[in-house]
Amino acid sequence: MAINILDRKKVKCPECGVMIDSLLCRSRQYTISDANLDRNGNLDWDPRDDVQESDYEEYECPECGEVLFTNGLDAERFLRGENASTD
C-alpha cells in the first residue's frame, strides 16, 4: 500500500519521546575487488560488478540516534503506528 509522503503520521520515539515520521537506516554492503600492485608497487583495487548485502541493519531515531530496530519489518510496523517489538 503506497503512502503519500504528506499523509505520513508521526510516531513517538520510545527513547527520547520526540515525534518522528522516519528512521535513519544503517546497513552494509560488501564489494568484491581484485587487489593487485600497480606499476609503482602500490596496492590497486579493481572492483567487480557484484555487490553482496549483509544481514546488518540498524534503524535509529533521527533525533536521539538510539537504535530502535534491527530489522525492516519492525521498523515498518513502528512507522505505521502498529505494535513493533523494540530490540
C-alpha positions as CSV (number, residue, x, y, z in Angstrom):
1,M,0.0,0.0,0.0
2,A,1.5,3.3,-1.1
3,I,1.5,6.1,1.5
4,N,1.5,9.7,0.3
5,I,4.5,11.4,1.9
6,L,2.2,14.2,3.1
7,D,0.0,11.7,4.8
8,R,2.7,10.2,7.0
9,K,1.8,10.2,10.6
10,K,4.3,10.9,13.3
11,V,5.1,8.3,15.9
12,K,6.8,8.8,19.3
13,C,10.3,7.6,19.7
14,P,10.3,5.3,22.7
15,E,13.7,6.5,23.8
16,C,13.6,10.3,23.6
17,G,9.8,11.0,23.2
18,V,10.2,13.2,20.1
19,M,7.5,12.7,17.4
20,I,9.2,11.4,14.2
21,D,8.0,10.2,10.8
22,S,11.1,8.5,9.6
23,L,14.1,6.4,10.9
24,L,17.7,6.5,9.9
25,C,18.7,3.1,8.4
26,R,22.3,1.9,8.5
27,S,23.2,-1.1,6.5
28,R,26.4,-2.6,5.0
29,Q,27.1,-3.8,1.5
30,Y,30.3,-5.6,0.5
31,T,32.1,-5.3,-2.8
32,I,34.5,-7.8,-4.1
33,S,37.6,-6.5,-5.7
34,D,40.8,-7.9,-7.2
35,A,43.7,-6.4,-5.4
36,N,46.9,-6.0,-7.4
37,L,50.0,-3.9,-7.4
38,D,50.1,-1.0,-9.8
39,R,53.2,-0.1,-11.8
40,N,54.5,1.9,-8.8
41,G,54.2,-1.0,-6.5
42,N,51.1,0.3,-4.7
43,L,48.0,-1.7,-3.9
44,D,45.3,-1.1,-6.5
45,W,41.7,-2.4,-6.3
46,D,39.7,-3.4,-9.3
47,P,36.1,-3.8,-8.1
48,R,33.9,-6.5,-9.6
49,D,30.3,-5.7,-10.6
50,D,28.6,-7.7,-7.9
51,V,27.7,-6.2,-4.5
52,Q,26.9,-8.5,-1.6
53,E,24.4,-7.5,1.0
54,S,25.0,-8.3,4.7
55,D,22.4,-9.1,7.3
56,Y,23.4,-5.9,9.2
57,E,20.6,-3.4,9.5
58,E,20.0,-0.8,12.2
59,Y,17.1,1.6,12.3
60,E,17.7,4.6,14.7
61,C,15.8,7.6,15.8
62,P,16.9,10.6,13.6
63,E,16.6,12.9,16.7
64,C,18.4,11.0,19.5
65,G,20.4,8.4,17.5
66,E,19.2,5.5,19.6
67,V,19.0,2.2,17.7
68,L,15.3,1.1,17.9
69,F,15.2,-1.9,15.5
70,T,17.5,-4.3,13.7
71,N,15.1,-5.4,11.0
72,G,12.9,-3.7,8.4
73,L,9.7,-5.4,9.3
74,D,9.6,-4.0,12.9
75,A,10.7,-0.6,11.5
76,E,7.8,-0.6,9.1
77,R,5.3,-1.6,11.8
78,F,6.6,1.2,14.1
79,L,6.3,3.9,11.4
80,R,2.8,2.7,10.7
81,G,1.9,3.0,14.3
82,E,1.4,-0.7,14.7
83,N,2.9,-2.7,17.6
84,A,6.5,-3.5,16.9
85,S,8.9,-5.0,19.3
86,T,11.9,-2.8,20.1
87,D,15.1,-4.7,20.2
